[in-house]
Amino acid sequence: MERALGIINFSGNHIWVDGMQDYRPIGAFSFLGRYRVIDFPISNMTNSGIDQIQVYIQRKPRSLVEHLGTGRQYNINSKRGNLQILFSRDRAENILYKNDVAAFAENMDYIESANCNYVIIAPAYMIYVQDYSEALESHIQSGADISLMYHAVDNAKEHYLSCNILNLNRQKGVESIEANRGTAKNRNIFMDTYIMKKELFMDLVKQARKLSSMYTLHDIVNSKCSELDVRAISHHGYFASITDFKSYYDANMSLINFKTAEEVFQDEWPVYTRTNDSCPTRYFESATVKNSVVSNGCLIEGDLENSVIGRGCTIRKGAVIRNCILLPGVTVGKDAVLENQVVDKNARIIHPMEIVASPEQPGYIRRDDVV
């Protein structure tokens, strides 16, 4: 396989997860109890043999930097492999100026110094399994200038409304990239994943900066669809795009289903994450647990149903948790009832009350809050 530089791109300015993103970037979100969202794209890269990876962070970097560390947990263990965490230094007040192209331009010397012929750019807010070595080989064999990955869906009218779509011709050539406006149910959702030669990528970044300081990578690639050979690579299997609060909730809940989870968690394709040394979860005689994912270090005395429980949570006797996502360190007191809620890290529900929302509009309890 040709050597490729892996780039994890931060989310665009059109993406925002209410509440949770006030504290950390989407890549640092707790996912399915023990993982972070960024674990999935980085694991795809390391499992594909990519050992030079750059992670770009736009804002609120602390939790993500703490989680990534040196990258040792991702099996980047070759002498020349490394994980770099890079920032945009642009202090412009208008957030439109703080885009991915600006960050790439400011860190161009790190990109240029990477001993790789190709770049594979993936987003920090999408969850899927992909062997990039196969995608890179397909790109090289096709002779295309740029390859873009997409996932075909039949529910684009109601979902993926913050994503872009690819308009393709019969030969899977990309004619344009545009926003999904919910006008049709069958769409090719652009996975914000690019494959191209490093020199072309660097040239596109420089051209974008000259054309407009607000140009993003997808803007400049879209403008070049008629000039360059831009082709599409189809993705199959599990796919989730975390672009708002509801999509975060739905992505977690979907993987409670064991058959669905098997598409993501495969013995030959591990998902790496930072591990914590803690004792196993204790289930007391008063506890009942149905169809739930429970992480280690918890104390469970109450009732759980169809929920995701993060590390170190405490569920007291008489408490009822249904269709909820509890992030690490949450305490739910005696006789409290939670339904269709996302409870952020270290929150405490200590009074015997009912907090119920609809599945279509799940509720949110803030980080470190006391209820």
N, C-alpha and C positions, 0 to 999 in steps of 0.2 A: 504494500500500500504506500502511495505517496504520502509524505509527511504533511500534515495539516495543522494549522494553528486553530485551536478552538476558542471562540469568543462567545461569552454569555452576555447578551445585550440586556440592559435594563428596560423596564416597561416604558411605553410611550406616554406622552402627556394626555392622551385621550383615555387612559386607563386609570381608574381610581376605585379602591375598595373602601367604602365608608367605614369609619371607626378604626379598623385594624391598621390601615396604612398610615394613620397618624403617628404610630409608634415604630414602624419598621417598613422596609421595602417588601414587595410581594415575595421576592425570593427567600426572605427570612420567615415567612409565615409557617407556623406549625401545620403539618399535614399528616392526617391519619395517625395522630398520636405521637409518633416517634420521629418523623421525618421533617425536613424543611422542603419547601417547593423547589429550591435550587438544587437539592440533591439529585433530582431526576435528570435535568440536562447535563449536569457534570458527570453523573454515572453513565449516561449514554456515551459521552465522549471518552471516558477512560476505558469503558468496556469495548469501545471501537478502536482502541490503540492510540488515542490522542493523548499525549502526555505534556503538551504545552497549552495551557489554558489561561485565558484572561477573563476576569469578571469585572464588568463595569458597573459602578454604583452611582446613582444620581443624588440620593438624599437619605438621611437617617441611617448611616452606615453601621452603627455600633453592633447591633445584634447580628448582622450578617457577617461582619468581620470576625466576631467572636466565634461564630459557628464554623466558618471556613478554616480559620487558623492557617496552618502551613499547607493544608490540603492533603495531609498524610492519610486521612481516613478514606480518601477517594482512590487509593491504590496508585497514586502517582509516585512511583518508587524508582524510576530509572535515574541515572546520574544526570541526564540532561533534561529530565522532566521537571516542570514547576507550575505552580499556580500563582498568578499575579492578580492582585486586587487593585484596580485603577479607578480614579475619580476624575470628574470634570471640575476644573477650577473656576469655571465661568460664574461670576457673581452677578450676572444680569438679573434684574428684578423680574422681568417678564419670563415666565417659565417656558414660553415657546422657543427662547434662545437656548435653553438647556436640553438639547436633544442629543441623539446618539452620534450624529455626525460631528457635532462640536466636541464630544468626548473623544471620539476616534482621532480627530485632528490634533487635539492637545496631547495625545499619547502616541503620536505617529512614530516616534523614535523606538518605542517598545514593539510596535507592530513590525517595523522595518527590520529590527534586529533579530526577530524570530527566524530560526533556521528551518523554514517551511516554504513549500511552493504554493500551497493552497490555504484558504481560510474557510472554516465552517462556522457560521454565525447562527446561534440559536437564542430564543428568548428565555427570560427568567420567569415567565408567568404561564408557561404551558407545560402540561404533563403528558408525556407519551414515551413509548419505547421505540428506538430507532438505531439500527446499526449504521453508523455514519460511514464506515469503511465500504459498505455496499453502495450507499448513496454516492460516495465520492467516485467509486469505480464506474458507476452508471453515468455520472457526470463526465468523466474523462472519455469514456467510450462514445458518448453522444457527440462529442466535439463542441458542445455548447459553451458560450462565454460565461453564462450564469445559469445555475439551476436553483429553482425555488421549490420548496416542499409545500404540499397542500393536503387537506383532508376533506373528502367529499361528505357532505351531510344532507339530510332531508328535512331539517327543522330550522333552517336559517331565518325563517320569518319571526320566530320567537326567541331564538338563541343566537349567540355569537354576534350580537349587534354592535359590539365595540371592536370587532375584528375586521380585517380587510379580506377581500375575496380576489381570486385570480380568474380572469376571463381568458379562456384557452381556445385555441383552434383545434382542428381535428387531429393534428400531429402532436398535441400537447405542447405547442408553442404558446408562450405567455403573450397575449396581446395587450393586456393592461392590468394594473392593480387598482382596485377601488374599494371604498368603504362598503360594508354590508349595511344596507338601509332597510332590510327586512321586507323587500318587495317580492322575493321568491323563496320557496322552501328548499329547493335543491341548489346548493352553492358549493363552490370549491373554496373552503376556508384556508386562507394563506397562513401558514404556521410560523411566519416571521423567521424562517430558516433559509439561509442562503449558502450556496457553495460556489466558489469562484477562485481564480488564481489570486494570489496575494497582491501582485503588481496591479491587477485590474481593480481590486478593492481599494487600494491606496489611491489610485488615480480617480476613482469615483468619489472618494471622500474629498479630494482636492477640488474636483469640479463642482461638487455640491456647495462647498464653501464659497466658491466664486459666484455661483448663480444666486444663492440666497442664504443668509445666515439662519433662516428658519427651515431649510431643507433637511429632511430626514433621509436615512438610507433608502427607505422604500420609495420616497419621492424621486430620488435621483435614478434608482433602478427603473421605476415606472416611466420616467422620461426617456429612458434608453431602450425601451422594448422594441421600438421600430428600427433602431440602429444596430443593436447587438442581438446575438442569438440567445434568447432567454427561454429556457424550457422548464417544464414542471415535472416533479417527481411525486407520485402518489404515495400517501401513507395509509397503512391499514392497521387496525387494532384500536386499543383504547386511546382516547384523545380528550383532553380537558383543557379549556382556556380560562384562566382565572383573571377576569377583567372587571368584575364587580362583586359585591357582597354575596349576591345570590349564587353566582357561579362558583364561588369558593365553598359555600355551603353544599351545593349540589355535587361538586367533585368529591368532597369527603364522603358524603352519604352514599354515593354510587359505589365506592370501593368497599363498603361493608359487605356487599354481595361477594361471596367467595369466588364464584365463577368469573365475575368481572375482575376481581383482584388478581386472578391467575394470569390475566393478560399483561399485567404490569410487573408482578413479582414472580420472576422465573429463576430457577436454580442456576441456569447458565448465564443469567443476566442480572447480577445482584444490584440492588439499589444501596449505595453506600451512604452512610451518615455518621455524624459524630455520636459516639456512644457515651453513656453515663453509667457509672457503677452505682447501682441501687438494688435493693432487695426485691424479690418477686412481689407481685400484688397479693394482698391478703383478702380473702373472701370470708366474711363472717356468716354465721348460721342464718341471720336475718336477711341476707342478701339474695336477690334473684337477678340473673343476668341473661338476657335474650338478644341474640343477633347483634352483638356489639363488639367493637374493637377496644380493648383495654390495655394500656401500656403498663410498664413495670413501675413499682414503687407506690402503688395506690392502696388505699384502705376502703373497701367496699362493704358497707352495712345495709344500704338501701337497695332500691330497685332500678335496674338499667334496662332499657329497651331501645334497640335500633339507634345506638349512639356511639360516638368516638370519644374516648377518654384519654387525655394526655398523661404524661408522666407525673407521678407524685400528687395525684388528686385524692381528695377525701370525700366520700359520700356517706353521710351519717344515716343512722337508722330511721326508717320512715320516709326518707327522701325518695322522690320519684323523678327519674330522668328519662324523657322520651324524645327521640329524634333530635338529639342535641350534640353539639361539638364542644367539649371542654378542653381548653388548652392547659398546658402544664401548671401544676400548683393550685388549681381551683379547689375551693372547699364549698360543699353544699351541706347546709346544716339540717338538723332533724326536722322531718315533716315538710320540708320545702318541696315544691313541685315545679319542674322546668319542662317545657315542651316547645320544640322547634326554636331553640336558642343557640347562639354561639357565645360562649362565655370566655372572655379573654384571660390571659395569664394572671395568676395569683388573685383573681377576684374571689370574694367571699359572700356567699348568700347565707346569712346566718339566722334569718327570721323565717318562721313557718308560713310562707306565702306561696301563692300560685303565680308564676310568670309564664304566660302562654301566648304564643303567636301562631299565625297560620303558616303552613308549609310554603305558601307562595311568597310570603314576606317574613322570613325568620327574624327573630329579635337579636339584639346584641347587648351584652353586658360588658362594660369597659374594663380595661386592664387595671388591676389593683383596686377595683371598686369594692365597696362594702354595701350590701343590700339587706 
